[in-house]
């Protein structure tokens, strides 16, 4: 993916990426380090790449509060502001940044690097450190190229393979693994301090749900605070588009999260908006998105997924997201964005993680210690993963850092090959506030629904895809409808009847696999051709065979993601 590269190994590196023509390249001369940038050619005033007598400063992505920081620190430009922040705030100055960003600062006098990812880790940083060799980059590919050029070997990380076959993303330890044992990913809210051959990984922000706001604050007051913080996050995002003269582009589906992103943006006056939707045709996501876009008077592009050809992009998706998450979870978005010219479009505004932030992954208002693996795409090989070393404070925070940050936000990594990506639900101040709301108000989307009904009641007039009903529907009636809909089918399956797979889903993987010969042939042939890779031991081969042969179509794509990533980084 686009970004930067820093290494104390000198060399002639090409350091290209999949969409190199969309990028701007540059080098910084330094006697100790090779410093290179290959960044997406958008939002360039947010992307510092400078060297003076005292510092090297690199920022990647977008700093949504850039203007606010310049005013706060009484400087004339962003570069001077960053220098001032480093002087005033110290090594962790970037904790005050907001947005999807990463970066690095080199203090020449101290011969010290500070390299950081953002609070949720969706602008990734990878690093290698061994035998006095230090390499850090926005892309695993950049590090691999340097290792190969200097004859440095690397090994397959088998834990990462089993993470893919269970979680569908990297979750072992602190989720800092990659398919390369020697290459780590910097965890959300962490930074690297590298000086005189010594590397430290430091935590600068930790999300918590146990520091809750005063019980004396009423629901009405909570809703007002929540709304104020959400509107502030929306303004930061959409003002960034206006700063650069771009048109807004916002994803829209049948869910609540994308709806509230678009709805509140329109309420605040950001009406020149292009909505984009991708779904199997004639499904709720398509219908609901049409209705909402019509109500907002916004433009809408719909990409149908009926041919399922999005699943043929396996190799390219591995290049785009380093094999960090299941490829089928990203394929539908890629299939749409490949058709869009982003030259005049701004940030891709998503509703990522709203469900788990204003709501909760927990079903009961209880903070439980971690006792089992949760958030998995597949439990077929669950006995192959070990959760004993996990140190998250409870299940919800475990789910947030693994399934949400390391899993769902991998779509941001892949799609940032097209434009920079943001979500108002990921605003640090908003996220911290939501986690401070008493858990009893967050479970089952209680406060989420209350917020919508009180502040944006017209947004509640449309169905919510998750329940196939409006949020005002009586929960007992919804439960009966759900049982009536699923019960007979479940009973017939138990009795041995062959029940045809439904296409009623945004991504009906099983339906595609069973009905589309091209897709089935592609998946099965890829599996057979790559299972016996020399880098895969016999035990892992047997596990993959068992999972592919017995699993659902989605689980098959987990196996294919693992095989394709191994092939990409290690060859046949």
Buried (B, 14 or more C-beta within 10 A) or exposed (E): BBBBBBBBBEEEBEBBBBBEEBBBEBEBEBEEBBBBBBBBBBBEEBBBBBBEEEBBBBBBBBBBBBBEBBEEBEBEEBBEBBBBBBEEEEBBBBBBBBBBBBBBBBBBEEEBBBBBBBBBBBBBBBBBBEEEBBBBBBBBBBBBBBBEEEEBEBEBBBBBBBBBBBBBBBBBBBBBBBBBBBBBBBBBBBBBBBEEEEBEBEEBBEBBBEEBEEEEBEBEEBBBBBBEBBBBBBBBBBBBBEBBEBBBBBBBBBBBBBBBBBBBBBBEEBEBBBBBBBBBEEBBBBBBBBBBBEBBEBEBBBBBBEEBBBBBBBBBBBBBBBBBBBBBBBBBBBBBBEEBEBEEBBBBBBBBBBBBBBBBBBEEBEBEEBEEBBBBBBEBBBEBBEBEEBEBBBBBBBBBBBBBBBBBBBBBBBBBBBBBBBBBBBBBBBBBBBBBBBBBBBBBBBBBBBBBBBBBEEBBEBBBBEBBBEBEBEEEEEEEBEEEEEEEEEEEEEEEEEEEBEBEBBBBBBBBBBBBEEBBEBBBEBBEEBBEBEBBEEEBEEBBEEBBEEBBBBBBBBBBBBBBBBBBBBEE
